[in-house]
Amino acid sequence: MPKNVTQGVVTSDKTAKTRRVEIPRLVRHPKYGKYLRRRTVCYVHDENNESHQGDAVEIVESRPRSKTKRWELVRVLVKGQVIDLAAMRAASKAAESESEIEDI
């Protein structure tokens, strides 16, 4: 029997060698017909810690490695860009204060 291969987005990379990957899907409501967004959460084994939060990854089914981990990382498809808002705000404030000093 072939193993399932699917794609998802890494939502957590806090644990060593384990990633939380969400796979989004659309489901049609049985009565009303509206399409609803649902997600499947998979815990993935990442041996080399190559993926990080926000990355699009490809995963494959594997033997159970723990109580919840049943998937392995195949490859990172697209690197995510996590933006540090606190650092951006600090940099913009520093630039504003420099421009005020130059005006004086």
C-alpha positions in Angstrom: 0.0 0.0 0.0 1.5 3.4 -1.0 2.2 6.0 1.7 0.2 9.3 1.7 2.2 12.3 0.6 0.7 15.7 1.3 1.6 19.4 1.7 1.0 21.8 4.6 2.3 24.8 6.5 4.5 24.6 9.6 2.7 26.3 12.5 5.1 25.5 15.3 8.8 24.7 15.5 9.3 24.9 19.2 10.2 21.3 19.9 13.4 19.5 18.8 12.9 17.4 15.7 9.1 17.8 15.8 7.0 20.2 13.7 3.3 20.9 13.9 1.9 21.1 10.3 -1.6 22.2 9.3 -3.2 21.0 6.1 -6.0 23.3 5.1 -9.1 21.9 3.3 -12.6 23.0 2.2 -15.6 20.9 3.2 -19.1 21.4 1.9 -21.8 21.8 4.5 -24.3 18.9 4.1 -27.4 20.9 4.6 -26.6 24.5 3.5 -24.0 23.9 0.8 -21.6 26.5 2.1 -17.9 25.7 1.9 -16.2 25.7 5.3 -12.5 25.9 6.0 -11.2 23.0 8.1 -7.7 22.0 8.9 -5.9 18.8 9.7 -3.1 18.9 12.2 -0.2 16.5 11.8 2.9 16.2 14.0 5.9 15.6 11.7 9.4 14.2 12.4 12.1 16.6 11.2 15.4 14.9 11.8 17.7 17.8 10.8 15.5 20.7 12.1 15.4 22.1 8.5 11.9 23.6 8.6 10.7 26.6 10.5 7.4 28.4 11.3 5.7 29.6 8.1 7.4 27.1 5.7 5.4 25.2 3.2 6.5 21.5 3.5 5.9 18.1 1.9 5.3 15.3 4.4 4.8 11.5 4.1 3.2 8.9 6.3 5.6 6.8 8.4 5.7 4.4 11.3 4.5 5.8 14.6 7.4 7.5 16.3 5.5 8.7 19.4 1.9 9.0 20.7 1.1 11.7 18.2 3.9 11.7 15.6 3.0 9.7 12.5 4.5 11.7 9.6 8.0 12.5 8.3 9.3 15.6 6.5 10.2 15.0 2.9 11.3 18.5 1.9 10.8 22.2 2.4 8.8 23.6 -0.6 8.9 27.3 0.2 10.6 29.1 3.0 8.3 31.3 5.0 9.1 34.9 5.9 8.4 35.5 9.6 8.4 39.2 10.3 9.6 40.5 13.7 7.3 43.4 14.3 9.0 44.5 17.5 12.4 44.8 15.6 10.7 46.8 12.8 9.1 49.2 15.2 12.4 49.8 17.1 14.2 50.4 13.8 11.6 52.9 12.6 11.7 54.8 16.0 15.5 54.9 15.8 15.3 56.3 12.3 12.7 59.0 13.4 14.9 60.1 16.3 18.0 60.4 14.0 16.0 62.5 11.6 14.8 64.8 14.4 18.4 65.3 15.7 19.6 66.2 12.2 16.9 68.8 11.8 18.0 70.7 14.9 
